[in-house]
Amino acid sequence: ANNTARAVDMISKDIIICDWHYELRQAYESVPMFLEKGFRVWPASWRKPDAAKAFVDYSKRYDNDRMLGHLNTTWGAVAINELPSFEPLRYATRSFSGGSEK
């Protein structure tokens, strides 16, 4: 009720919005909202495979030059040597590389 949502219109469009969602949701309304506002959007997920998969799939629906892909975060929850088997990362890699893992 303090009208801070209007501040989004004051942010320079050269900013990349890193849109963080860690929980499973039916929709991630912030993605299309930021795209419609003219921002480049880099969706980011964390360690819950179902939530990360849903966010990747939802974001991929928006065929837009300002959709930058997907950022997988670990926040130290995964050892570096375990990254190749980290399911959220594997899924995003398959999704953005046409289905094959490299």
N, CA, C and O atoms as a printed pandas DataFrame, in Angstrom:
     atom_number atom_name residue_name chain_id  residue_number  x_coord  y_coord  z_coord
0              1         N          ALA        A               1    0.813   -1.189    0.000
1              2        CA          ALA        A               1    0.000    0.000    0.000
2              3         C          ALA        A               1    0.857    1.252    0.000
3              4         O          ALA        A               1    0.333    2.362    0.097
4              5         N          ASN        A               2    2.166    1.088   -0.108
5              6        CA          ASN        A               2    3.038    2.261   -0.165
6              7         C          ASN        A               2    3.421    2.609   -1.598
7              8         O          ASN        A               2    4.256    3.487   -1.817
8              9         N          ASN        A               3    2.820    1.933   -2.576
9             10        CA          ASN        A               3    2.988    2.232   -4.004
10            11         C          ASN        A               3    4.408    2.066   -4.526
11            12         O          ASN        A               3    4.769    2.697   -5.519
12            13         N          THR        A               4    5.221    1.236   -3.884
13            14        CA          THR        A               4    6.588    1.038   -4.376
14            15         C          THR        A               4    6.621    0.299   -5.706
15            16         O          THR        A               4    7.619    0.386   -6.421
16            17         N          ALA        A               5    5.569   -0.424   -6.061
17            18        CA          ALA        A               5    5.548   -1.145   -7.341
18            19         C          ALA        A               5    5.711   -0.196   -8.516
19            20         O          ALA        A               5    6.209   -0.601   -9.567
20            21         N          ARG        A               6    5.303    1.052   -8.363
21            22        CA          ARG        A               6    5.462    2.031   -9.441
22            23         C          ARG        A               6    6.928    2.341   -9.718
23            24         O          ARG        A               6    7.256    2.839  -10.795
24            25         N          ALA        A               7    7.809    2.058   -8.773
25            26        CA          ALA        A               7    9.233    2.363   -8.944
26            27         C          ALA        A               7    9.850    1.592  -10.097
27            28         O          ALA        A               7   10.875    2.017  -10.629
28            29         N          VAL        A               8    9.257    0.463  -10.504
29            30        CA          VAL        A               8    9.802   -0.318  -11.616
30            31         C          VAL        A               8    9.900    0.537  -12.879
31            32         O          VAL        A               8   10.789    0.325  -13.705
32            33         N          ASP        A               9    9.004    1.488  -13.030
33            34        CA          ASP        A               9    9.027    2.350  -14.211
34            35         C          ASP        A               9   10.146    3.384  -14.167
35            36         O          ASP        A               9   10.398    4.065  -15.161
36            37         N          MET        A              10   10.812    3.509  -13.036
37            38        CA          MET        A              10   11.906    4.466  -12.889
38            39         C          MET        A              10   13.268    3.807  -13.098
39            40         O          MET        A              10   14.283    4.502  -13.137
40            41         N          ILE        A              11   13.309    2.493  -13.231
41            42        CA          ILE        A              11   14.565    1.761  -13.381
42            43         C          ILE        A              11   15.001    1.801  -14.837
43            44         O          ILE        A              11   14.195    1.585  -15.742
44            45         N          SER        A              12   16.273    2.078  -15.054
45            46        CA          SER        A              12   16.829    2.119  -16.409
46            47         C          SER        A              12   16.667    0.765  -17.090
47            48         O          SER        A              12   16.828   -0.279  -16.457
48            49         N          LYS        A              13   16.354    0.787  -18.362
49            50        CA          LYS        A              13   16.133   -0.453  -19.112
50            51         C          LYS        A              13   17.439   -1.159  -19.480
51            52         O          LYS        A              13   17.405   -2.231  -20.084
52            53         N          ASP        A              14   18.589   -0.578  -19.127
53            54        CA          ASP        A              14   19.845   -1.299  -19.362
54            55         C          ASP        A              14   20.178   -2.235  -18.199
55            56         O          ASP        A              14   21.218   -2.894  -18.204
56            57         N          ILE        A              15   19.300   -2.289  -17.219
57            58        CA          ILE        A              15   19.445   -3.194  -16.080
58            59         C          ILE        A              15   18.950   -4.584  -16.486
59            60         O          ILE        A              15   17.931   -4.710  -17.166
60            61         N          ILE        A              16   19.666   -5.613  -16.072
61            62        CA          ILE        A              16   19.205   -6.992  -16.245
62            63         C          ILE        A              16   18.519   -7.406  -14.948
63            64         O          ILE        A              16   19.110   -7.335  -13.871
64            65         N          ILE        A              17   17.276   -7.833  -15.064
65            66        CA          ILE        A              17   16.530   -8.294  -13.896
66            67         C          ILE        A              17   16.818   -9.779  -13.695
67            68         O          ILE        A              17   16.499  -10.605  -14.550
68            69         N          CYS        A              18   17.418  -10.103  -12.566
69            70        CA          CYS        A              18   17.639  -11.498  -12.203
70            71         C          CYS        A              18   16.466  -11.884  -11.303
71            72         O          CYS        A              18   16.436  -11.552  -10.118
72            73         N          ASP        A              19   15.519  -12.578  -11.882
73            74        CA          ASP        A              19   14.242  -12.880  -11.240
74            75         C          ASP        A              19   14.357  -14.210  -10.493
75            76         O          ASP        A              19   14.349  -15.275  -11.111
76            77         N          TRP        A              20   14.462  -14.144   -9.167
77            78        CA          TRP        A              20   14.717  -15.314   -8.333
78            79         C          TRP        A              20   13.415  -15.943   -7.860
79            80         O          TRP        A              20   12.567  -15.263   -7.282
80            81         N          HIS        A              21   13.256  -17.220   -8.101
81            82        CA          HIS        A              21   12.133  -17.986   -7.549
82            83         C          HIS        A              21   12.680  -19.349   -7.142
83            84         O          HIS        A              21   13.239  -20.075   -7.964
84            85         N          TYR        A              22   12.514  -19.687   -5.878
85            86        CA          TYR        A              22   13.061  -20.938   -5.366
86            87         C          TYR        A              22   11.994  -21.981   -5.081
87            88         O          TYR        A              22   12.314  -23.153   -4.881
88            89         N          GLU        A              23   10.743  -21.578   -5.059
89            90        CA          GLU        A              23    9.656  -22.496   -4.723
90            91         C          GLU        A              23    8.823  -22.803   -5.964
91            92         O          GLU        A              23    8.755  -22.000   -6.895
92            93         N          LEU        A              24    8.197  -23.964   -5.963
93            94        CA          LEU        A              24    7.310  -24.369   -7.045
94            95         C          LEU        A              24    6.059  -23.498   -7.029
95            96         O          LEU        A              24    5.426  -23.307   -5.990
96            97         N          ARG        A              25    5.719  -22.974   -8.206
97            98        CA          ARG        A              25    4.520  -22.148   -8.352
98            99         C          ARG        A              25    3.787  -22.576   -9.612
99           100         O          ARG        A              25    4.368  -23.206  -10.496
100          101         N          GLN        A              26    2.520  -22.235   -9.688
101          102        CA          GLN        A              26    1.745  -22.506  -10.900
102          103         C          GLN        A              26    2.157  -21.553  -12.008
103          104         O          GLN        A              26    2.181  -21.932  -13.180
104          105         N          ALA        A              27    2.484  -20.312  -11.643
105          106        CA          ALA        A              27    2.891  -19.295  -12.616
106          107         C          ALA        A              27    3.906  -18.370  -11.954
107          108         O          ALA        A              27    3.937  -18.223  -10.732
108          109         N          TYR        A              28    4.723  -17.759  -12.780
109          110        CA          TYR        A              28    5.753  -16.827  -12.315
110          111         C          TYR        A              28    5.476  -15.500  -13.017
111          112         O          TYR        A              28    6.146  -15.140  -13.985
112          113         N          GLU        A              29    4.464  -14.774  -12.505
113          114        CA          GLU        A              29    3.952  -13.586  -13.171
114          115         C          GLU        A              29    4.983  -12.483  -13.352
115          116         O          GLU        A              29    4.820  -11.621  -14.216
116          117         N          SER        A              30    6.030  -12.498  -12.558
117          118        CA          SER        A              30    7.045  -11.453  -12.681
118          119         C          SER        A              30    7.796  -11.542  -14.004
119          120         O          SER        A              30    8.263  -10.523  -14.513
120          121         N          VAL        A              31    7.922  -12.740  -14.572
121          122        CA          VAL        A              31    8.656  -12.897  -15.837
122          123         C          VAL        A              31    8.005  -12.083  -16.950
123          124         O          VAL        A              31    8.672  -11.224  -17.527
124          125         N          PRO        A              32    6.730  -12.311  -17.282
125          126        CA          PRO        A              32    6.144  -11.506  -18.353
126          127         C          PRO        A              32    6.035  -10.028  -17.994
127          128         O          PRO        A              32    6.129   -9.170  -18.872
128          129         N          MET        A              33    5.839   -9.721  -16.712
129          130        CA          MET        A              33    5.739   -8.324  -16.310
130          131         C          MET        A              33    7.040   -7.584  -16.595
131          132         O          MET        A              33    7.016   -6.492  -17.163
132          133         N          PHE        A              34    8.185   -8.170  -16.205
133          134        CA          PHE        A              34    9.467   -7.512  -16.459
134          135         C          PHE        A              34    9.755   -7.421  -17.954
135          136         O          PHE        A              34   10.279   -6.409  -18.421
136          137         N          LEU        A              35    9.422   -8.462  -18.708
137          138        CA          LEU        A              35    9.607   -8.410  -20.162
138          139         C          LEU        A              35    8.753   -7.307  -20.777
139          140         O          LEU        A              35    9.231   -6.554  -21.625
140          141         N          GLU        A              36    7.502   -7.207  -20.360
141          142        CA          GLU        A              36    6.606   -6.168  -20.879
142          143         C          GLU        A              36    7.095   -4.776  -20.527
143          144         O          GLU        A              36    6.841   -3.822  -21.263
144          145         N          LYS        A              37    7.794   -4.653  -19.409
145          146        CA          LYS        A              37    8.345   -3.357  -19.002
146          147         C          LYS        A              37    9.611   -3.011  -19.785
147          148         O          LYS        A              37   10.133   -1.903  -19.661
148          149         N          GLY        A              38   10.107   -3.957  -20.592
149          150        CA          GLY        A              38   11.264   -3.681  -21.438
150          151         C          GLY        A              38   12.606   -4.113  -20.880
151          152         O          GLY        A              38   13.646   -3.743  -21.424
152          153         N          PHE        A              39   12.603   -4.892  -19.800
153          154        CA          PHE        A              39   13.853   -5.350  -19.200
154          155         C          PHE        A              39   14.338   -6.644  -19.837
155          156         O          PHE        A              39   13.544   -7.428  -20.357
156          157         N          ARG        A              40   15.656   -6.860  -19.790
157          158        CA          ARG        A              40   16.210   -8.180  -20.057
158          159         C          ARG        A              40   16.030   -8.969  -18.767
159          160         O          ARG        A              40   16.268   -8.453  -17.676
160          161         N          VAL        A              41   15.608  -10.220  -18.899
161          162        CA          VAL        A              41   15.263  -11.028  -17.728
162          163         C          VAL        A              41   16.105  -12.297  -17.720
163          164         O          VAL        A              41   16.213  -13.001  -18.724
164          165         N          TRP        A              42   16.693  -12.568  -16.570
165          166        CA          TRP        A              42   17.506  -13.763  -16.369
166          167         C          TRP        A              42   16.912  -14.532  -15.190
167          168         O          TRP        A              42   17.309  -14.298  -14.049
168          169         N          PRO        A              43   15.970  -15.443  -15.438
169          170        CA          PRO        A              43   15.354  -16.200  -14.355
170          171         C          PRO        A              43   16.392  -17.052  -13.613
171          172         O          PRO        A              43   17.325  -17.585  -14.215
172          173         N          ALA        A              44   16.209  -17.167  -12.302
173          174        CA          ALA        A              44   17.164  -17.917  -11.480
174          175         C          ALA        A              44   16.431  -18.845  -10.516
175          176         O          ALA        A              44   15.457  -18.457   -9.872
176          177         N          SER        A              45   16.923  -20.075  -10.433
177          178        CA          SER        A              45   16.351  -21.061   -9.513
178          179         C          SER        A              45   17.441  -21.581   -8.586
179          180         O          SER        A              45   18.612  -21.221   -8.702
180          181         N          TRP        A              46   17.013  -22.445   -7.655
181          182        CA          TRP        A              46   17.963  -22.961   -6.676
182          183         C          TRP        A              46   17.979  -24.473   -6.731
183          184         O          TRP        A              46   18.147  -25.039   -7.811
184          185         N          ARG        A              47   17.812  -25.141   -5.619
185          186        CA          ARG        A              47   18.128  -26.565   -5.524
186          187         C          ARG        A              47   16.945  -27.524   -5.635
187          188         O          ARG        A              47   17.163  -28.727   -5.781
188          189         N          LYS        A              48   15.724  -27.050   -5.573
189          190        CA          LYS        A              48   14.567  -27.952   -5.628
190          191         C          LYS        A              48   14.277  -28.305   -7.084
191          192         O          LYS        A              48   13.844  -27.445   -7.851
192          193         N          PRO        A              49   14.509  -29.556   -7.473
193          194        CA          PRO        A              49   14.358  -29.930   -8.888
194          195         C          PRO        A              49   12.995  -29.596   -9.482
195          196         O          PRO        A              49   12.929  -29.065  -10.591
196          197         N          ASP        A              50   11.908  -29.891   -8.777
197          198        CA          ASP        A              50   10.579  -29.613   -9.338
198          199         C          ASP        A              50   10.365  -28.121   -9.554
199          200         O          ASP        A              50    9.809  -27.708  -10.572
200          201         N          ALA        A              51   10.807  -27.320   -8.599
201          202        CA          ALA        A              51   10.652  -25.870   -8.722
202          203         C          ALA        A              51   11.519  -25.328   -9.856
203          204         O          ALA        A              51   11.067  -24.492  -10.638
204          205         N          ALA        A              52   12.751  -25.796   -9.944
205          206        CA          ALA        A              52   13.653  -25.332  -11.006
206          207         C          ALA        A              52   13.120  -25.725  -12.381
207          208         O          ALA        A              52   13.140  -24.916  -13.309
208          209         N          LYS        A              53   12.648  -26.951  -12.515
209          210        CA          LYS        A              53   12.108  -27.411  -13.804
210          211         C          LYS        A              53   10.892  -26.588  -14.209
211          212         O          LYS        A              53   10.765  -26.185  -15.366
212          213         N          ALA        A              54   10.005  -26.341  -13.261
213          214        CA          ALA        A              54    8.806  -25.551  -13.567
214          215         C          ALA        A              54    9.174  -24.136  -13.996
215          216         O          ALA        A              54    8.559  -23.587  -14.910
216          217         N          PHE        A              55   10.164  -23.547  -13.349
217          218        CA          PHE        A              55   10.564  -22.177  -13.685
218          219         C          PHE        A              55   11.248  -22.131  -15.051
219          220         O          PHE        A              55   11.004  -21.211  -15.832
220          221         N          VAL        A              56   12.089  -23.100  -15.342
221          222        CA          VAL        A              56   12.715  -23.181  -16.669
222          223         C          VAL        A              56   11.632  -23.304  -17.735
223          224         O          VAL        A              56   11.636  -22.556  -18.713
224          225         N          ASP        A              57   10.716  -24.232  -17.554
225          226        CA          ASP        A              57    9.662  -24.462  -18.549
226          227         C          ASP        A              57    8.778  -23.231  -18.726
227          228         O          ASP        A              57    8.433  -22.869  -19.851
228          229         N          TYR        A              58    8.417  -22.597  -17.634
229          230        CA          TYR        A              58    7.577  -21.397  -17.705
230          231         C          TYR        A              58    8.303  -20.285  -18.460
231          232         O          TYR        A              58    7.721  -19.645  -19.335
232          233         N          SER        A              59    9.547  -20.060  -18.129
233          234        CA          SER        A              59   10.321  -18.982  -18.751
234          235         C          SER        A              59   10.536  -19.217  -20.237
235          236         O          SER        A              59   10.536  -18.274  -21.029
236          237         N          LYS        A              60   10.720  -20.470  -20.611
237          238        CA          LYS        A              60   10.969  -20.787  -22.028
238          239         C          LYS        A              60    9.763  -20.493  -22.914
239          240         O          LYS        A              60    9.904  -20.396  -24.133
240          241         N          ARG        A              61    8.591  -20.350  -22.325
241          242        CA          ARG        A              61    7.402  -20.002  -23.112
242          243         C          ARG        A              61    7.514  -18.616  -23.737
243          244         O          ARG        A              61    6.837  -18.314  -24.720
244          245         N          TYR        A              62    8.357  -17.789  -23.172
245          246        CA          TYR        A              62    8.472  -16.407  -23.626
246          247         C          TYR        A              62    9.610  -16.295  -24.626
247          248         O          TYR        A              62   10.771  -16.116  -24.258
248          249         N          ASP        A              63    9.253  -16.402  -25.893
249          250        CA          ASP        A              63   10.218  -16.301  -26.983
250          251         C          ASP        A              63   10.482  -14.816  -27.211
251          252         O          ASP        A              63    9.786  -14.153  -27.980
252          253         N          ASN        A              64   11.502  -14.313  -26.527
253          254        CA          ASN        A              64   11.756  -12.884  -26.503
254          255         C          ASN        A              64   13.266  -12.678  -26.459
255          256         O          ASN        A              64   13.963  -13.368  -25.716
256          257         N          ASP        A              65   13.769  -11.750  -27.236
257          258        CA          ASP        A              65   15.211  -11.475  -27.236
258          259         C          ASP        A              65   15.712  -11.030  -25.871
259          260         O          ASP        A              65   16.904  -11.138  -25.584
260          261         N          ARG        A              66   14.824  -10.534  -25.035
261          262        CA          ARG        A              66   15.236  -10.057  -23.713
262          263         C          ARG        A              66   15.221  -11.169  -22.659
263          264         O          ARG        A              66   15.609  -10.939  -21.513
264          265         N          MET        A              67   14.773  -12.375  -23.039
265          266        CA          MET        A              67   14.841  -13.523  -22.130
266          267         C          MET        A              67   16.231  -14.124  -22.295
267          268         O          MET        A              67   16.556  -14.641  -23.364
268          269         N          LEU        A              68   17.045  -14.064  -21.262
269          270        CA          LEU        A              68   18.471  -14.381  -21.380
270          271         C          LEU        A              68   18.847  -15.825  -21.094
271          272         O          LEU        A              68   20.030  -16.161  -21.134
272          273         N          GLY        A              69   17.900  -16.676  -20.812
273          274        CA          GLY        A              69   18.233  -18.065  -20.504
274          275         C          GLY        A              69   17.826  -18.386  -19.084
275          276         O          GLY        A              69   16.739  -18.007  -18.646
276          277         N          HIS        A              70   18.683  -19.078  -18.362
277          278        CA          HIS        A              70   18.372  -19.460  -16.986
278          279         C          HIS        A              70   19.657  -19.479  -16.163
279          280         O          HIS        A              70   20.701  -19.938  -16.625
280          281         N          LEU        A              71   19.559  -18.976  -14.949
281          282        CA          LEU        A              71   20.679  -18.971  -14.014
282          283         C          LEU        A              71   20.391  -19.981  -12.911
283          284         O          LEU        A              71   19.423  -19.835  -12.165
284          285         N          ASN        A              72   21.232  -21.000  -12.811
285          286        CA          ASN        A              72   21.116  -21.962  -11.716
286          287         C          ASN        A              72   22.018  -21.508  -10.584
287          288         O          ASN        A              72   23.200  -21.239  -10.794
288          289         N          THR        A              73   21.465  -21.423   -9.394
289          290        CA          THR        A              73   22.266  -21.068   -8.229
290          291         C          THR        A              73   22.415  -22.295   -7.333
291          292         O          THR        A              73   21.588  -23.206   -7.376
292          293         N          THR        A              74   23.456  -22.316   -6.534
293          294        CA          THR        A              74   23.635  -23.412   -5.586
294          295         C          THR        A              74   23.792  -22.908   -4.157
295          296         O          THR        A              74   23.465  -23.627   -3.213
296          297         N          TRP        A              75   24.284  -21.692   -3.983
297          298        CA          TRP        A              75   24.508  -21.121   -2.660
298          299         C          TRP        A              75   25.257  -22.093   -1.750
299          300         O          TRP        A              75   24.992  -22.163   -0.550
300          301         N          GLY        A              76   26.184  -22.833   -2.327
301          302        CA          GLY        A              76   27.014  -23.739   -1.549
302          303         C          GLY        A              76   26.345  -25.051   -1.179
303          304         O          GLY        A              76   26.943  -25.864   -0.474
304          305         N          ALA        A              77   25.118  -25.279   -1.637
305          306        CA          ALA        A              77   24.396  -26.509   -1.298
306          307         C          ALA        A              77   24.921  -27.716   -2.061
307          308         O          ALA        A              77   24.597  -28.855   -1.727
308          309         N          VAL        A              78   25.733  -27.465   -3.088
309          310        CA          VAL        A              78   26.265  -28.540   -3.926
310          311         C          VAL        A              78   27.776  -28.353   -4.030
311          312         O          VAL        A              78   28.252  -27.263   -4.346
312          313         N          ALA        A              79   28.516  -29.406   -3.766
313          314        CA          ALA        A              79   29.971  -29.338   -3.919
314          315         C          ALA        A              79   30.312  -29.166   -5.397
315          316         O          ALA        A              79   29.606  -29.681   -6.264
316          317         N          ILE        A              80   31.371  -28.458   -5.677
317          318        CA          ILE        A              80   31.753  -28.187   -7.065
318          319         C          ILE        A              80   31.900  -29.476   -7.865
319          320         O          ILE        A              80   31.487  -29.534   -9.024
320          321         N          ASN        A              81   32.475  -30.495   -7.271
321          322        CA          ASN        A              81   32.657  -31.748   -8.016
322          323         C          ASN        A              81   31.335  -32.486   -8.253
323          324         O          ASN        A              81   31.293  -33.439   -9.031
324          325         N          GLU        A              82   30.257  -32.055   -7.590
325          326        CA          GLU        A              82   28.939  -32.665   -7.788
326          327         C          GLU        A              82   28.061  -31.885   -8.769
327          328         O          GLU        A              82   26.951  -32.317   -9.079
328          329         N          LEU        A              83   28.545  -30.748   -9.259
329          330        CA          LEU        A              83   27.742  -29.936  -10.174
330          331         C          LEU        A              83   27.279  -30.692  -11.421
331          332         O          LEU        A              83   26.142  -30.498  -11.851
332          333         N          PRO        A              84   28.118  -31.546  -12.017
333          334        CA          PRO        A              84   27.642  -32.254  -13.215
334          335         C          PRO        A              84   26.411  -33.129  -12.970
335          336         O          PRO        A              84   25.682  -33.436  -13.913
336          337         N          SER        A              85   26.170  -33.534  -11.726
337          338        CA          SER        A              85   25.003  -34.371  -11.442
338          339         C          SER        A              85   23.882  -33.597  -10.733
339          340         O          SER        A              85   22.891  -34.197  -10.318
340          341         N          PHE        A              86   24.026  -32.284  -10.592
341          342        CA          PHE        A              86   23.018  -31.445   -9.936
342          343         C          PHE        A              86   21.810  -31.330  -10.861
343          344         O          PHE        A              86   21.876  -30.658  -11.891
344          345         N          GLU        A              87   20.711  -31.981  -10.500
345          346        CA          GLU        A              87   19.565  -32.124  -11.408
346          347         C          GLU        A              87   19.001  -30.801  -11.926
347          348         O          GLU        A              87   18.698  -30.726  -13.116
348          349         N          PRO        A              88   18.841  -29.750  -11.112
349          350        CA          PRO        A              88   18.347  -28.499  -11.692
350          351         C          PRO        A              88   19.252  -27.964  -12.809
351          352         O          PRO        A              88   18.759  -27.443  -13.810
352          353         N          LEU        A              89   20.554  -28.091  -12.643
353          354        CA          LEU        A              89   21.497  -27.642  -13.673
354          355         C          LEU        A              89   21.422  -28.536  -14.908
355          356         O          LEU        A              89   21.446  -28.043  -16.036
356          357         N          ARG        A              90   21.334  -29.825  -14.702
357          358        CA          ARG        A              90   21.229  -30.763  -15.837
358          359         C          ARG        A              90   19.971  -30.482  -16.650
359          360         O          ARG        A              90   20.009  -30.497  -17.880
360          361         N          TYR        A              91   18.859  -30.228  -15.969
361          362        CA          TYR        A              91   17.605  -29.975  -16.673
362          363         C          TYR        A              91   17.680  -28.681  -17.486
363          364         O          TYR        A              91   17.288  -28.660  -18.653
364          365         N          ALA        A              92   18.176  -27.617  -16.883
365          366        CA          ALA        A              92   18.285  -26.343  -17.606
366          367         C          ALA        A              92   19.220  -26.485  -18.803
367          368         O          ALA        A              92   18.951  -25.937  -19.872
368          369         N          THR        A              93   20.310  -27.215  -18.626
369          370        CA          THR        A              93   21.252  -27.428  -19.728
370          371         C          THR        A              93   20.573  -28.163  -20.873
371          372         O          THR        A              93   20.699  -27.762  -22.030
372          373         N          ARG        A              94   19.859  -29.227  -20.563
373          374        CA          ARG        A              94   19.127  -29.962  -21.613
374          375         C          ARG        A              94   18.095  -29.064  -22.288
375          376         O          ARG        A              94   17.944  -29.092  -23.509
376          377         N          SER        A              95   17.396  -28.281  -21.501
377          378        CA          SER        A              95   16.327  -27.442  -22.038
378          379         C          SER        A              95   16.841  -26.374  -22.990
379          380         O          SER        A              95   16.201  -26.069  -23.996
380          381         N          PHE        A              96   17.989  -25.811  -22.674
381          382        CA          PHE        A              96   18.504  -24.710  -23.482
382          383         C          PHE        A              96   19.499  -25.155  -24.540
383          384         O          PHE        A              96   19.978  -24.335  -25.324
384          385         N          SER        A              97   19.816  -26.447  -24.573
385          386        CA          SER        A              97   20.748  -26.927  -25.602
386          387         C          SER        A              97   20.050  -27.856  -26.588
387          388         O          SER        A              97   20.703  -28.631  -27.286
388          389         N          GLY        A              98   18.753  -27.777  -26.643
389          390        CA          GLY        A              98   18.011  -28.596  -27.590
390          391         C          GLY        A              98   17.842  -30.031  -27.154
391          392         O          GLY        A              98   17.575  -30.900  -27.984
392          393         N          GLY        A              99   17.993  -30.303  -25.863
393          394        CA          GLY        A              99   17.735  -31.639  -25.357
394          395         C          GLY        A              99   18.953  -32.499  -25.125
395          396         O          GLY        A              99   18.836  -33.579  -24.547
396          397         N          SER        A             100   20.119  -32.056  -25.557
397          398        CA          SER        A             100   21.314  -32.884  -25.352
398          399         C          SER        A             100   22.205  -32.253  -24.298
399          400         O          SER        A             100   22.291  -31.031  -24.182
400          401         N          GLU        A             101   22.856  -33.099  -23.543
401          402        CA          GLU        A             101   23.818  -32.615  -22.558
402          403         C          GLU        A             101   25.196  -32.640  -23.171
403          404         O          GLU        A             101   25.543  -33.560  -23.911
404          405         N          LYS        A             102   25.974  -31.636  -22.863
405          406        CA          LYS        A             102   27.330  -31.544  -23.413
406          407         C          LYS        A             102   28.353  -31.746  -22.340
407          408         O          LYS        A             102   29.553  -31.704  -22.615
